[in-house]
Every structure is written in C-alpha cells, then in structure tokens.
C-alpha cells in the first residue's frame, strides 16, 4: 500500500468514526458539514470517500455491524458450542441493554434499512444471514461436542436465538431491570431446551 493510499484509508476511518459519533448524537439527518468539521476536513473529502450522504450512511452501517459482530464473536470464541452460544447471548444482551449512543444508532440503522433507506436492506440481509449462520453453527458445534442434545433442530434453535437477540436489541426502551429479567427467562428456557 502506498503512502498516499494509507493516508486516504486513515482519513476514511476517521470520517467513519466521526460519523458514528455524530449520527449517534444527532441522528441520521446530521449534515455532511458537521461530520467534516468534526474531522477537520472539507465536505468534499466526504464526497471523495463516500460519494454521497447515503454512501456515508451505508459505510457507517457496515462498520457498526462489524464492530458489534467483533465484540460478540470475541465474547463467544472459547468453550463448547453450548458455552459459546450462551456467551453470545449474554454479550449481545449486555451490549444491547447498555443504552450507549452506539447501540441506539445501531437500532436506528436497522430500522432505517427496513423502512426509509432501502439501499441499506442488502447490507442488513447479509448481516442477518451471517449472524443466523453463526448461531446455527454454534448449535451444531455443541451437538458435535456433546454439550447440546443431538436430536434438536440446529437451524430451528439458531433461528430462535437470533430472533430473541433481535428482540433484545429493540427492547432498549424498556427499563434495564425488565430487560435483565427477560434475558434471564430466555436463558432459562434455552438451558431447559438444550
């Protein structure tokens, strides 16, 4: 990689980081000017790197998904399939209920993909497919290592876990105590099932 392309990548990363912070604080309607000012570049730099406001929103969405995935994959990296599946549930529930601006932004982006920004729909579908496949594979791993009952429908369990986690993400408006209670009930149900 040349010095010039390395510098461009650093600028692009700074713009995405600033956009995540700005969109988390001000919503997806935040202006290009505000993001550019946060980084100390011209609005033209944003157009150069992302082409349009929608291009920037799409890049932010992909990065937000990647950051969340990195966190939960790291949390669920070791142990039996069952231990990894529960670690994924615990980490996801903890992060979703954190009420941080980042996770409020992630909810906004998911909703925008489903409602008013159809250009994000393909990104959302790919992320969901990857997430579902990962959860299904954790169940299959657990069946192979003996930590999850072999007769269970691995796909059905993985899809159920995925749907529950999506529900936890959208429950951020509920009081934290209620969120914790629901996660505990879901964990208990999964313990009985697996």
ZADO-1210 file (C-alpha; in nm, 4 decimals, padded with zeros to 6 digits):
<atoms>
<atom x="00.0000" y="00.0000" z="00.0000" code="UNK" pos="1"/>
<atom x="00.1389" y="00.3375" z="-00.0968" code="UNK" pos="2"/>
<atom x="00.1779" y="00.6219" z="00.1497" code="UNK" pos="3"/>
<atom x="-00.0994" y="00.8078" z="-00.0278" code="UNK" pos="4"/>
<atom x="-00.3480" y="00.5191" z="-00.0108" code="UNK" pos="5"/>
<atom x="-00.2541" y="00.4556" z="00.3548" code="UNK" pos="6"/>
<atom x="-00.3252" y="00.8219" z="00.4339" code="UNK" pos="7"/>
<atom x="-00.6570" y="00.8018" z="00.2467" code="UNK" pos="8"/>
<atom x="-00.7535" y="00.4928" z="00.4497" code="UNK" pos="9"/>
<atom x="-00.6706" y="00.6731" z="00.7759" code="UNK" pos="10"/>
<atom x="-00.8861" y="00.9689" z="00.6699" code="UNK" pos="11"/>
<atom x="-01.1709" y="00.7376" z="00.5679" code="UNK" pos="12"/>
<atom x="-01.1544" y="00.5616" z="00.9057" code="UNK" pos="13"/>
<atom x="-01.1562" y="00.8957" z="01.0892" code="UNK" pos="14"/>
<atom x="-01.4589" y="01.0059" z="00.8857" code="UNK" pos="15"/>
<atom x="-01.6488" y="00.6863" z="00.9696" code="UNK" pos="16"/>
<atom x="-01.5592" y="00.7161" z="01.3384" code="UNK" pos="17"/>
<atom x="-01.6730" y="01.0800" z="01.3442" code="UNK" pos="18"/>
<atom x="-01.9907" y="00.9899" z="01.1552" code="UNK" pos="19"/>
<atom x="-02.0747" y="00.7165" z="01.4049" code="UNK" pos="20"/>
<atom x="-02.0391" y="00.9667" z="01.6883" code="UNK" pos="21"/>
<atom x="-02.2297" y="01.2410" z="01.5053" code="UNK" pos="22"/>
<atom x="-02.5140" y="01.0125" z="01.3901" code="UNK" pos="23"/>
<atom x="-02.5382" y="00.8636" z="01.7396" code="UNK" pos="24"/>
<atom x="-02.5695" y="01.2132" z="01.8868" code="UNK" pos="25"/>
<atom x="-02.7796" y="01.3887" z="01.6213" code="UNK" pos="26"/>
<atom x="-02.9479" y="01.1115" z="01.4224" code="UNK" pos="27"/>
<atom x="-02.9018" y="01.0040" z="01.0630" code="UNK" pos="28"/>
<atom x="-03.0027" y="01.3503" z="00.9440" code="UNK" pos="29"/>
<atom x="-02.6745" y="01.5009" z="01.0680" code="UNK" pos="30"/>
<atom x="-02.5138" y="01.7105" z="00.7982" code="UNK" pos="31"/>
<atom x="-02.2046" y="01.6399" z="00.5920" code="UNK" pos="32"/>
<atom x="-02.0757" y="01.9780" z="00.7092" code="UNK" pos="33"/>
<atom x="-02.0937" y="01.8750" z="01.0757" code="UNK" pos="34"/>
<atom x="-01.9128" y="01.5453" z="01.0134" code="UNK" pos="35"/>
<atom x="-01.6455" y="01.7169" z="00.8036" code="UNK" pos="36"/>
<atom x="-01.5944" y="01.9801" z="01.0746" code="UNK" pos="37"/>
<atom x="-01.5589" y="01.7063" z="01.3392" code="UNK" pos="38"/>
<atom x="-01.2638" y="01.5637" z="01.1457" code="UNK" pos="39"/>
<atom x="-01.1244" y="01.8948" z="01.0228" code="UNK" pos="40"/>
<atom x="-01.1692" y="01.8233" z="00.6515" code="UNK" pos="41"/>
<atom x="-01.3824" y="01.9758" z="00.3799" code="UNK" pos="42"/>
<atom x="-01.7192" y="01.8432" z="00.2788" code="UNK" pos="43"/>
<atom x="-01.5509" y="01.7480" z="-00.0473" code="UNK" pos="44"/>
<atom x="-01.3459" y="01.4868" z="00.1397" code="UNK" pos="45"/>
<atom x="-01.6689" y="01.3137" z="00.2393" code="UNK" pos="46"/>
<atom x="-01.7880" y="01.3129" z="-00.1216" code="UNK" pos="47"/>
<atom x="-01.4478" y="01.1837" z="-00.2325" code="UNK" pos="48"/>
<atom x="-01.4583" y="00.8884" z="00.0095" code="UNK" pos="49"/>
<atom x="-01.8309" y="00.8052" z="00.0101" code="UNK" pos="50"/>
<atom x="-01.9855" y="00.9654" z="-00.2990" code="UNK" pos="51"/>
<atom x="-02.2981" y="01.0856" z="-00.1194" code="UNK" pos="52"/>
<atom x="-02.4673" y="01.1117" z="00.2161" code="UNK" pos="53"/>
<atom x="-02.6293" y="00.7725" z="00.1507" code="UNK" pos="54"/>
<atom x="-02.2861" y="00.6270" z="00.0762" code="UNK" pos="55"/>
<atom x="-02.1651" y="00.7558" z="00.4115" code="UNK" pos="56"/>
<atom x="-02.4677" y="00.6135" z="00.5949" code="UNK" pos="57"/>
<atom x="-02.4089" y="00.2768" z="00.4280" code="UNK" pos="58"/>
<atom x="-02.0398" y="00.2787" z="00.5284" code="UNK" pos="59"/>
<atom x="-02.1366" y="00.3671" z="00.8868" code="UNK" pos="60"/>
<atom x="-02.3939" y="00.0857" z="00.8929" code="UNK" pos="61"/>
<atom x="-02.1414" y="-00.1703" z="00.7691" code="UNK" pos="62"/>
<atom x="-01.8860" y="-00.0534" z="01.0253" code="UNK" pos="63"/>
<atom x="-02.1390" y="-00.0565" z="01.3106" code="UNK" pos="64"/>
<atom x="-02.2395" y="-00.4119" z="01.2214" code="UNK" pos="65"/>
<atom x="-01.8736" y="-00.5147" z="01.2028" code="UNK" pos="66"/>
<atom x="-01.7913" y="-00.3611" z="01.5406" code="UNK" pos="67"/>
<atom x="-02.0843" y="-00.5304" z="01.7093" code="UNK" pos="68"/>
<atom x="-02.0024" y="-00.8639" z="01.5440" code="UNK" pos="69"/>
<atom x="-01.6389" y="-00.8381" z="01.6539" code="UNK" pos="70"/>
<atom x="-01.7487" y="-00.7851" z="02.0147" code="UNK" pos="71"/>
<atom x="-01.9863" y="-01.0792" z="02.0336" code="UNK" pos="72"/>
<atom x="-01.7621" y="-01.3128" z="01.8349" code="UNK" pos="73"/>
<atom x="-01.4751" y="-01.2343" z="02.0713" code="UNK" pos="74"/>
<atom x="-01.7008" y="-01.2949" z="02.3723" code="UNK" pos="75"/>
<atom x="-01.8082" y="-01.6314" z="02.2304" code="UNK" pos="76"/>
<atom x="-01.4726" y="-01.7503" z="02.0997" code="UNK" pos="77"/>
<atom x="-01.3935" y="-02.0245" z="02.3515" code="UNK" pos="78"/>
<atom x="-01.5628" y="-02.3254" z="02.5053" code="UNK" pos="79"/>
<atom x="-01.8119" y="-02.5851" z="02.3993" code="UNK" pos="80"/>
<atom x="-02.0813" y="-02.4998" z="02.1497" code="UNK" pos="81"/>
<atom x="-02.3264" y="-02.4549" z="02.4351" code="UNK" pos="82"/>
<atom x="-02.0889" y="-02.2271" z="02.6297" code="UNK" pos="83"/>
<atom x="-02.0184" y="-02.0242" z="02.3180" code="UNK" pos="84"/>
<atom x="-02.3899" y="-01.9903" z="02.2381" code="UNK" pos="85"/>
<atom x="-02.4682" y="-01.8679" z="02.5894" code="UNK" pos="86"/>
<atom x="-02.1683" y="-01.6329" z="02.5833" code="UNK" pos="87"/>
<atom x="-02.3049" y="-01.4876" z="02.2586" code="UNK" pos="88"/>
<atom x="-02.6499" y="-01.4398" z="02.4153" code="UNK" pos="89"/>
<atom x="-02.5015" y="-01.2813" z="02.7284" code="UNK" pos="90"/>
<atom x="-02.2687" y="-01.0474" z="02.5398" code="UNK" pos="91"/>
<atom x="-02.5387" y="-00.9412" z="02.2939" code="UNK" pos="92"/>
<atom x="-02.7936" y="-00.8773" z="02.5687" code="UNK" pos="93"/>
<atom x="-02.5398" y="-00.6807" z="02.7746" code="UNK" pos="94"/>
<atom x="-02.4371" y="-00.4668" z="02.4782" code="UNK" pos="95"/>
<atom x="-02.7931" y="-00.4094" z="02.3571" code="UNK" pos="96"/>
<atom x="-02.9096" y="-00.3011" z="02.7016" code="UNK" pos="97"/>
<atom x="-02.6080" y="-00.0748" z="02.7565" code="UNK" pos="98"/>
<atom x="-02.8060" y="00.2239" z="02.6304" code="UNK" pos="99"/>
<atom x="-02.4929" y="00.3645" z="02.4729" code="UNK" pos="100"/>
<atom x="-02.5240" y="00.6006" z="02.1782" code="UNK" pos="101"/>
<atom x="-02.3570" y="00.3366" z="01.9580" code="UNK" pos="102"/>
<atom x="-02.6332" y="00.0809" z="02.0217" code="UNK" pos="103"/>
<atom x="-02.9089" y="00.3381" z="01.9824" code="UNK" pos="104"/>
<atom x="-02.7504" y="00.4207" z="01.6461" code="UNK" pos="105"/>
<atom x="-02.7392" y="00.0532" z="01.5510" code="UNK" pos="106"/>
<atom x="-03.1144" y="00.0258" z="01.6181" code="UNK" pos="107"/>
<atom x="-03.1757" y="00.3392" z="01.4091" code="UNK" pos="108"/>
<atom x="-02.9741" y="00.1965" z="01.1226" code="UNK" pos="109"/>
<atom x="-03.1560" y="-00.1383" z="01.1351" code="UNK" pos="110"/>
<atom x="-03.4908" y="00.0419" z="01.1314" code="UNK" pos="111"/>
<atom x="-03.3768" y="00.2720" z="00.8521" code="UNK" pos="112"/>
<atom x="-03.2781" y="-00.0348" z="00.6463" code="UNK" pos="113"/>
<atom x="-03.6260" y="-00.1764" z="00.6926" code="UNK" pos="114"/>
<atom x="-03.8211" y="00.1448" z="00.6463" code="UNK" pos="115"/>
<atom x="-03.6834" y="00.4516" z="00.4736" code="UNK" pos="116"/>
<atom x="-03.3413" y="00.3601" z="00.3364" code="UNK" pos="117"/>
<atom x="-03.3904" y="00.0601" z="00.1070" code="UNK" pos="118"/>
<atom x="-03.0287" y="00.0908" z="-00.0115" code="UNK" pos="119"/>
<atom x="-02.9288" y="-00.0472" z="00.3311" code="UNK" pos="120"/>
<atom x="-03.1538" y="-00.3527" z="00.3001" code="UNK" pos="121"/>
<atom x="-02.8937" y="-00.5700" z="00.1252" code="UNK" pos="122"/>
<atom x="-02.6394" y="-00.4916" z="00.3972" code="UNK" pos="123"/>
<atom x="-02.8970" y="-00.5795" z="00.6632" code="UNK" pos="124"/>
<atom x="-02.9884" y="-00.9064" z="00.4904" code="UNK" pos="125"/>
<atom x="-02.6239" y="-01.0119" z="00.4539" code="UNK" pos="126"/>
<atom x="-02.5523" y="-00.9299" z="00.8179" code="UNK" pos="127"/>
<atom x="-02.8596" y="-01.1200" z="00.9340" code="UNK" pos="128"/>
<atom x="-02.7721" y="-01.4224" z="00.7209" code="UNK" pos="129"/>
<atom x="-02.4176" y="-01.4254" z="00.8591" code="UNK" pos="130"/>
<atom x="-02.5465" y="-01.3873" z="01.2142" code="UNK" pos="131"/>
<atom x="-02.8028" y="-01.6677" z="01.1742" code="UNK" pos="132"/>
<atom x="-02.5444" y="-01.8985" z="01.0168" code="UNK" pos="133"/>
<atom x="-02.3013" y="-01.8308" z="01.3030" code="UNK" pos="134"/>
<atom x="-02.5640" y="-01.9174" z="01.5654" code="UNK" pos="135"/>
<atom x="-02.6722" y="-02.2316" z="01.3811" code="UNK" pos="136"/>
<atom x="-02.3088" y="-02.3409" z="01.3600" code="UNK" pos="137"/>
<atom x="-02.2641" y="-02.2897" z="01.7357" code="UNK" pos="138"/>
<atom x="-02.5591" y="-02.5240" z="01.7940" code="UNK" pos="139"/>
<atom x="-02.4097" y="-02.7802" z="01.5541" code="UNK" pos="140"/>
<atom x="-02.0737" y="-02.7490" z="01.7290" code="UNK" pos="141"/>
<atom x="-02.2484" y="-02.8150" z="02.0594" code="UNK" pos="142"/>
<atom x="-02.4141" y="-03.1218" z="01.9132" code="UNK" pos="143"/>
<atom x="-02.0779" y="-03.2480" z="01.7872" code="UNK" pos="144"/>
<atom x="-01.9051" y="-03.1897" z="02.1232" code="UNK" pos="145"/>
<atom x="-02.1953" y="-03.3321" z="02.3244" code="UNK" pos="146"/>
<atom x="-02.2899" y="-03.0098" z="02.5061" code="UNK" pos="147"/>
<atom x="-02.6210" y="-02.9744" z="02.3172" code="UNK" pos="148"/>
<atom x="-02.8728" y="-03.2536" z="02.2677" code="UNK" pos="149"/>
<atom x="-02.8160" y="-03.4213" z="01.9302" code="UNK" pos="150"/>
<atom x="-03.1837" y="-03.4552" z="01.8353" code="UNK" pos="151"/>
<atom x="-03.2571" y="-03.0829" z="01.8319" code="UNK" pos="152"/>
<atom x="-03.3120" y="-02.9000" z="01.5050" code="UNK" pos="153"/>
<atom x="-02.9912" y="-02.6915" z="01.4959" code="UNK" pos="154"/>
<atom x="-03.1353" y="-02.4499" z="01.2433" code="UNK" pos="155"/>
<atom x="-03.4532" y="-02.4013" z="01.4481" code="UNK" pos="156"/>
<atom x="-03.2540" y="-02.3326" z="01.7663" code="UNK" pos="157"/>
<atom x="-03.0152" y="-02.0937" z="01.5877" code="UNK" pos="158"/>
<atom x="-03.3048" y="-01.9044" z="01.4303" code="UNK" pos="159"/>
<atom x="-03.4817" y="-01.8825" z="01.7672" code="UNK" pos="160"/>
<atom x="-03.1720" y="-01.7424" z="01.9369" code="UNK" pos="161"/>
<atom x="-03.1267" y="-01.4927" z="01.6552" code="UNK" pos="162"/>
<atom x="-03.4898" y="-01.3786" z="01.6792" code="UNK" pos="163"/>
<atom x="-03.4608" y="-01.3388" z="02.0564" code="UNK" pos="164"/>
<atom x="-03.1459" y="-01.1287" z="02.0195" code="UNK" pos="165"/>
<atom x="-03.3169" y="-00.9057" z="01.7643" code="UNK" pos="166"/>
<atom x="-03.5959" y="-00.8624" z="02.0180" code="UNK" pos="167"/>
<atom x="-03.3455" y="-00.7696" z="02.2889" code="UNK" pos="168"/>
<atom x="-03.1966" y="-00.5077" z="02.0571" code="UNK" pos="169"/>
<atom x="-03.5316" y="-00.3398" z="02.0056" code="UNK" pos="170"/>
<atom x="-03.6233" y="-00.3539" z="02.3763" code="UNK" pos="171"/>
<atom x="-03.3822" y="-00.0735" z="02.4648" code="UNK" pos="172"/>
<atom x="-03.6762" y="00.1478" z="02.5533" code="UNK" pos="173"/>
<atom x="-03.7742" y="-00.0797" z="02.8406" code="UNK" pos="174"/>
<atom x="-03.6286" y="-00.0382" z="03.1911" code="UNK" pos="175"/>
<atom x="-03.2960" y="-00.2187" z="03.2390" code="UNK" pos="176"/>
<atom x="-03.4406" y="-00.4393" z="03.5155" code="UNK" pos="177"/>
<atom x="-03.7112" y="-00.5647" z="03.2788" code="UNK" pos="178"/>
<atom x="-03.4522" y="-00.6311" z="03.0093" code="UNK" pos="179"/>
<atom x="-03.2390" y="-00.8337" z="03.2519" code="UNK" pos="180"/>
<atom x="-03.5431" y="-01.0326" z="03.3640" code="UNK" pos="181"/>
<atom x="-03.6343" y="-01.1197" z="03.0041" code="UNK" pos="182"/>
<atom x="-03.2793" y="-01.2269" z="02.9240" code="UNK" pos="183"/>
<atom x="-03.2732" y="-01.4464" z="03.2355" code="UNK" pos="184"/>
<atom x="-03.6030" y="-01.6073" z="03.1331" code="UNK" pos="185"/>
<atom x="-03.4744" y="-01.6691" z="02.7817" code="UNK" pos="186"/>
<atom x="-03.1503" y="-01.8202" z="02.9175" code="UNK" pos="187"/>
<atom x="-03.3506" y="-02.0464" z="03.1488" code="UNK" pos="188"/>
<atom x="-03.5690" y="-02.1605" z="02.8602" code="UNK" pos="189"/>
<atom x="-03.2608" y="-02.2298" z="02.6488" code="UNK" pos="190"/>
<atom x="-03.0971" y="-02.4233" z="02.9346" code="UNK" pos="191"/>
<atom x="-03.4059" y="-02.6460" z="02.9521" code="UNK" pos="192"/>
<atom x="-03.4198" y="-02.6892" z="02.5747" code="UNK" pos="193"/>
<atom x="-03.0540" y="-02.7617" z="02.5093" code="UNK" pos="194"/>
</atoms>
